[in-house]
Amino acid sequence: MAWSTSRRPRWPGCCFRRGADVRADLVPVPRVLLSRLAAIGVDVERVLRQAGLLPSRFQEARVHLTTREFMALCHAVEALGGGRDLGLRIGAEARSHHFDIATAAALHAPNLGEALKKLARYKRLVCPEEVTVEVVGTEARFSFHWLLAEGPLPMFLVDGTFASTLALARLGTGKHLVPRRVELARRRADVELLTRHFGCPIRFDASLDLLVFDARALDEPFLTHNADLLSVLVPGLEAALKEQLGQRTLVDDARTALRRRMSGERPSVEKLARELHLSPRTLQRRLEEEGTTYQALLDEVRHQSARQLLVSTDLDASEVAFLLGYEELNSFTRAFQGWEGTTPLRWRGAERDRASH
């Protein structure tokens, strides 16, 4: 596929939102998504009613929802879609002409590693979602976080995101790549379905949702590589990103770094400072200038993570305490009572009772 460098290609949903920061609450949803749902038998009108969205909002090719509205839509699809594999199907069937600008840039990268790097770098220009790719030993770990979402993410969204990322890797390489494993921050369910789709072991009750590739796969070349197209796209993306990053605060970066570390360790202020390329003293001073402290941020992230793990997984309280970096269950229990006014297990029971009614 050849692109002329004399003009900028018009990708659906492609926009360089000057002045938009990472907290801008705009989630682009293509109208074709509703058409695809309807084509596989989903009652779209009922889904929209359940989500509290008016059908008239979807007259344009692409509508922007708030994060709350988008999550309500995903939850409604999950509840009324009529198929446990719906997220997998929607994610795997995505077509290149429906890609957002970040995924389009990724598709035309020279190899899988560069593709995931571009996806992680530019996704924040599309919506308030942060993508992370970390190489740990022989593994490349892909994860994502919705910055403004409240509560556990819909399984439909998690499955769809991982399925679309794997589909991107397979489309780009022209190979049937198989991940090392998938880790899901939810209780065990649909094992055969997920194993059949991803072709790898599935781990449940994880602290984070992770799609894990063999690190060697990052060197796999992309057949869809297009240097001419990237030479047109990247300068505009970088300019928009530079402006956006100039508005991002240290608190944003610290909160994100802490959230990534909720997996069995207590990120010390020294570790956090090192990751943010600051001295511990400078980090603490700058956080205070922005109206918070390291401990306040750590408590905030632990609180959010505790709620998600208790609702979505079958981990007992001691396992949740370990993942959040507490040395003793009693310390976690006291902290949780301070947040919610009750013990972790009583809170979990109440939430499950509420969800069942």
C-alpha positions as CSV (number, residue, x, y, z in Angstrom):
1,M,0.0,0.0,0.0
2,A,1.6,3.3,-1.1
3,W,0.8,6.7,0.4
4,S,1.7,10.0,-1.2
5,T,3.7,12.2,1.2
6,S,2.1,15.3,-0.3
7,R,-0.9,15.2,1.9
8,R,-1.9,13.8,5.3
9,P,-4.0,10.6,5.0
10,R,-7.5,10.8,6.5
11,W,-7.8,8.0,9.0
12,P,-11.2,7.6,10.7
13,G,-11.1,9.3,14.0
14,C,-7.7,10.8,13.2
15,C,-7.3,14.1,14.9
16,F,-4.4,15.9,16.6
17,R,-6.2,17.4,19.6
18,R,-4.0,20.4,20.4
19,G,-4.3,21.4,24.0
20,A,-6.0,18.2,25.0
21,D,-4.3,16.6,28.0
22,V,-4.3,13.0,29.2
23,R,-7.3,13.7,31.4
24,A,-9.5,15.0,28.6
25,D,-12.5,12.8,28.9
26,L,-13.2,11.9,25.2
27,V,-13.6,8.3,24.0
28,P,-14.1,8.0,20.3
29,V,-16.6,5.2,19.4
30,P,-17.2,4.4,15.7
31,R,-20.7,3.9,14.6
32,V,-19.6,0.8,12.8
33,L,-19.2,-0.8,16.2
34,L,-23.0,-0.7,16.6
35,S,-23.4,-2.1,13.1
36,R,-21.1,-5.0,13.9
37,L,-23.0,-5.7,17.1
38,A,-26.3,-5.7,15.3
39,A,-24.9,-8.0,12.6
40,I,-24.1,-10.7,15.1
41,G,-27.6,-10.5,16.7
42,V,-27.1,-8.0,19.5
43,D,-30.2,-5.9,20.3
44,V,-28.5,-2.5,19.9
45,E,-31.5,-0.4,20.9
46,R,-31.8,-2.3,24.1
47,V,-28.1,-2.0,24.8
48,L,-28.3,1.8,24.4
49,R,-31.3,2.0,26.7
50,Q,-29.4,0.0,29.3
51,A,-26.4,2.3,29.0
52,G,-28.6,5.4,29.2
53,L,-27.5,6.6,25.7
54,L,-29.7,8.1,23.0
55,P,-29.5,6.5,19.6
56,S,-29.5,9.9,18.0
57,R,-26.0,10.5,19.3
58,F,-24.7,7.8,16.9
59,Q,-25.7,9.6,13.7
60,E,-22.1,10.6,12.9
61,A,-19.4,8.1,11.7
62,R,-17.7,8.5,15.1
63,V,-19.1,9.8,18.3
64,H,-17.2,10.8,21.4
65,L,-18.4,9.5,24.8
66,T,-17.2,10.3,28.3
67,T,-15.4,7.5,30.1
68,R,-18.4,6.9,32.3
69,E,-20.7,6.6,29.2
70,F,-18.2,4.3,27.4
71,M,-18.0,2.0,30.4
72,A,-21.8,1.9,30.7
73,L,-22.0,1.0,27.0
74,C,-19.4,-1.8,27.5
75,H,-21.2,-3.1,30.6
76,A,-24.5,-3.1,28.7
77,V,-23.0,-5.0,25.8
78,E,-21.6,-7.5,28.2
79,A,-24.9,-8.0,30.0
80,L,-27.1,-8.1,26.9
81,G,-24.8,-9.2,24.1
82,G,-25.7,-12.9,24.5
83,G,-22.3,-14.4,24.1
84,R,-19.3,-14.8,26.4
85,D,-17.0,-14.6,23.4
86,L,-18.3,-11.3,22.2
87,G,-15.4,-9.2,23.2
88,L,-13.0,-11.7,21.6
89,R,-14.9,-11.6,18.4
90,I,-15.2,-7.8,18.2
91,G,-11.5,-7.4,19.0
92,A,-10.3,-10.0,16.5
93,E,-12.5,-8.8,13.7
94,A,-11.3,-5.2,13.7
95,R,-10.4,-3.9,10.2
96,S,-7.5,-1.6,9.5
97,H,-9.7,1.1,8.1
98,H,-11.5,1.3,11.4
99,F,-8.3,1.7,13.4
100,D,-7.7,4.9,15.5
101,I,-4.6,6.9,14.8
102,A,-2.4,5.2,17.4
103,T,-3.2,1.7,16.0
104,A,-2.7,2.9,12.5
105,A,0.8,4.2,13.4
106,A,1.5,0.9,15.1
107,L,0.4,-1.2,12.0
108,H,2.9,0.5,9.8
109,A,5.9,0.2,12.2
110,P,8.9,-1.9,11.1
111,N,8.4,-4.7,13.7
112,L,6.2,-5.8,16.6
113,G,8.3,-4.1,19.2
114,E,8.1,-0.7,17.5
115,A,4.4,-1.3,16.8
116,L,3.7,-1.8,20.5
117,K,5.9,1.1,21.4
118,K,4.0,3.4,19.1
119,L,0.7,2.1,20.4
120,A,1.8,2.9,23.9
121,R,3.1,6.3,23.0
122,Y,0.2,7.6,21.0
123,K,-2.8,6.0,22.6
124,R,-3.0,8.8,25.1
125,L,-3.8,11.1,22.1
126,V,-6.9,9.1,21.3
127,C,-8.6,8.7,24.7
128,P,-7.8,8.7,28.4
129,E,-6.3,5.2,28.2
130,E,-2.7,4.5,29.0
131,V,-0.9,1.5,27.4
132,T,2.3,0.1,28.9
133,V,4.8,-2.4,27.3
134,E,7.5,-3.7,29.7
135,V,10.2,-6.1,28.9
136,V,11.0,-8.2,31.9
137,G,13.6,-10.9,31.3
138,T,12.5,-12.9,28.4
139,E,8.9,-11.5,28.5
140,A,7.2,-8.5,26.9
141,R,4.2,-7.6,29.0
142,F,1.4,-5.5,27.5
143,S,-1.1,-3.8,29.8
144,F,-3.5,-0.9,29.7
145,H,-5.3,1.3,32.2
146,W,-8.3,3.6,31.8
147,L,-7.3,6.7,33.7
148,L,-10.8,7.9,34.5
149,A,-12.7,4.6,34.9
150,E,-14.4,3.8,38.2
151,G,-14.6,0.2,39.4
152,P,-13.6,-3.0,37.5
153,L,-13.4,-2.9,33.7
154,P,-16.0,-4.8,31.8
155,M,-14.7,-8.2,30.7
156,F,-16.0,-7.3,27.2
157,L,-13.5,-4.5,27.1
158,V,-10.5,-6.4,28.5
159,D,-11.1,-9.4,26.2
160,G,-11.6,-7.1,23.2
161,T,-8.5,-5.1,23.9
162,F,-6.3,-8.1,24.2
163,A,-7.9,-9.8,21.1
164,S,-7.4,-6.7,19.0
165,T,-3.8,-6.3,20.1
166,L,-3.1,-9.9,19.2
167,A,-4.9,-9.4,15.9
168,L,-2.7,-6.4,15.2
169,A,0.4,-8.5,15.9
170,R,-0.7,-11.3,13.6
171,L,-1.9,-8.9,10.8
172,G,1.4,-7.0,10.9
173,T,3.7,-10.0,11.0
174,G,1.6,-12.3,8.8
175,K,2.2,-15.0,11.3
176,H,-0.1,-16.8,13.8
177,L,1.7,-15.5,16.8
178,V,0.8,-17.1,20.1
179,P,1.3,-15.2,23.4
180,R,3.2,-16.9,26.3
181,R,0.1,-16.4,28.5
182,V,-2.7,-14.1,29.4
183,E,-3.2,-12.9,33.0
184,L,-6.7,-11.7,34.0
185,A,-7.7,-9.8,37.1
186,R,-10.9,-11.7,37.5
187,R,-12.2,-15.0,38.9
188,R,-11.8,-18.2,36.9
189,A,-14.4,-18.5,34.1
190,D,-14.6,-19.4,30.4
191,V,-11.2,-21.2,30.5
192,E,-11.7,-23.3,27.3
193,L,-13.1,-20.3,25.4
194,L,-10.1,-18.0,26.3
195,T,-7.5,-20.8,25.8
196,R,-8.9,-21.6,22.4
197,H,-8.8,-18.0,21.3
198,F,-5.4,-17.0,22.6
199,G,-3.8,-20.4,22.3
200,C,-1.8,-20.1,25.5
201,P,-2.2,-20.6,29.3
202,I,-4.7,-18.3,31.0
203,R,-4.1,-17.2,34.6
204,F,-6.9,-15.9,36.7
205,D,-7.0,-13.9,40.0
206,A,-4.1,-11.8,38.8
207,S,-3.3,-8.4,40.2
208,L,-3.3,-6.8,36.7
209,D,-4.7,-7.7,33.2
210,L,-1.6,-8.7,31.1
211,L,-1.0,-10.0,27.6
212,V,2.5,-11.5,27.7
213,F,4.6,-12.2,24.6
214,D,7.9,-13.8,24.3
215,A,10.4,-10.9,24.2
216,R,12.0,-12.4,21.0
217,A,8.7,-11.8,19.2
218,L,9.3,-8.1,19.4
219,D,11.9,-8.5,16.6
220,E,9.3,-10.0,14.2
221,P,9.2,-7.7,11.1
222,F,5.9,-6.2,10.0
223,L,4.8,-6.9,6.4
224,T,2.6,-3.8,6.7
225,H,5.6,-1.5,7.4
226,N,5.3,1.8,5.6
227,A,8.0,4.3,6.2
228,D,6.5,6.9,3.9
229,L,3.2,6.9,5.8
230,L,5.0,7.1,9.2
231,S,7.0,10.1,8.0
232,V,3.7,11.9,7.4
233,L,2.0,10.7,10.6
234,V,4.7,10.8,13.3
235,P,5.6,14.6,13.2
236,G,2.0,15.6,13.8
237,L,1.6,12.9,16.5
238,E,4.8,14.0,18.2
239,A,3.8,17.7,18.2
240,A,0.4,16.9,19.7
241,L,2.1,14.6,22.3
242,K,4.7,17.2,23.3
243,E,1.9,19.7,23.9
244,Q,-0.1,17.2,25.9
245,L,2.9,16.0,28.0
246,G,3.6,19.6,28.8
247,Q,0.3,19.7,30.6
248,R,0.7,16.4,32.4
249,T,1.5,16.6,36.1
250,L,4.0,14.7,38.2
251,V,1.1,13.4,40.2
252,D,-0.3,11.8,37.1
253,D,3.1,10.1,36.4
254,A,3.5,9.0,40.0
255,R,0.0,7.6,40.2
256,T,0.5,5.6,37.0
257,A,3.9,4.2,38.1
258,L,2.5,3.1,41.5
259,R,-0.5,1.4,39.8
260,R,1.9,-0.7,37.7
261,R,3.6,-1.9,40.8
262,M,0.6,-3.3,42.6
263,S,1.9,-6.9,42.3
264,G,3.4,-8.0,45.5
265,E,5.8,-5.2,46.4
266,R,5.5,-1.9,48.3
267,P,7.0,0.7,45.9
268,S,9.2,2.7,48.2
269,V,9.6,6.4,47.6
270,E,13.2,5.7,46.5
271,K,12.0,3.2,43.8
272,L,9.3,5.6,42.6
273,A,11.8,8.5,42.4
274,R,14.2,6.3,40.4
275,E,11.5,5.3,37.9
276,L,10.6,9.0,37.5
277,H,14.3,10.0,37.2
278,L,14.2,12.2,40.3
279,S,15.9,12.2,43.6
280,P,13.6,11.1,46.5
281,R,13.9,14.6,48.0
282,T,12.9,16.3,44.8
283,L,10.0,13.9,44.2
284,Q,8.6,14.6,47.7
285,R,9.1,18.3,47.3
286,R,7.4,18.5,43.9
287,L,4.5,16.3,45.1
288,E,3.9,18.6,48.0
289,E,3.9,21.6,45.6
290,E,1.1,19.8,43.7
291,G,-0.9,19.4,46.9
292,T,-0.2,15.7,47.8
293,T,2.4,13.3,49.2
294,Y,3.9,10.0,48.3
295,Q,1.9,8.3,51.1
296,A,-1.4,9.9,50.0
297,L,-0.9,8.7,46.4
298,L,0.1,5.2,47.6
299,D,-3.0,5.0,49.8
300,E,-5.2,6.2,46.9
301,V,-3.8,3.6,44.4
302,R,-4.0,0.8,47.1
303,H,-7.6,1.7,47.8
304,Q,-8.6,1.6,44.1
305,S,-6.7,-1.7,43.5
306,A,-8.2,-3.3,46.6
307,R,-11.7,-2.6,45.5
308,Q,-11.1,-4.0,42.0
309,L,-9.4,-7.1,43.3
310,L,-12.1,-7.8,45.9
311,V,-14.9,-7.4,43.4
312,S,-13.4,-9.1,40.3
313,T,-11.3,-12.0,41.8
314,D,-11.6,-14.8,44.2
315,L,-8.4,-13.9,46.0
316,D,-8.8,-14.0,49.8
317,A,-8.0,-10.9,51.9
318,S,-4.5,-12.1,52.7
319,E,-3.6,-12.5,49.0
320,V,-5.0,-9.1,48.2
321,A,-2.9,-7.6,51.0
322,F,0.2,-9.3,49.6
323,L,-0.4,-7.9,46.1
324,L,-0.8,-4.4,47.5
325,G,2.5,-4.6,49.3
326,Y,1.2,-5.0,52.9
327,E,3.4,-7.1,55.2
328,E,0.5,-8.1,57.4
329,L,-3.2,-8.8,56.8
330,N,-4.0,-6.8,59.9
331,S,-2.4,-3.7,58.4
332,F,-4.4,-4.1,55.2
333,T,-7.6,-4.7,57.2
334,R,-7.1,-1.5,59.2
335,A,-6.4,0.5,56.1
336,F,-9.5,-0.8,54.3
337,Q,-11.7,-0.1,57.3
338,G,-10.4,3.5,57.2
339,W,-11.4,3.7,53.5
340,E,-14.7,1.9,53.5
341,G,-15.8,1.6,57.2
342,T,-15.9,-2.2,57.1
343,T,-13.6,-5.2,56.6
344,P,-12.5,-6.3,53.1
345,L,-14.6,-9.5,53.2
346,R,-17.7,-7.8,54.5
347,W,-17.4,-5.2,51.8
348,R,-16.9,-7.9,49.1
349,G,-20.0,-9.7,50.4
350,A,-22.1,-6.5,50.3
351,E,-20.9,-5.7,46.7
352,R,-21.7,-9.1,45.4
353,D,-25.2,-9.0,47.0
354,R,-25.8,-5.6,45.4
355,A,-24.6,-6.9,42.0
356,S,-27.0,-9.9,42.2
357,H,-30.1,-7.7,42.7
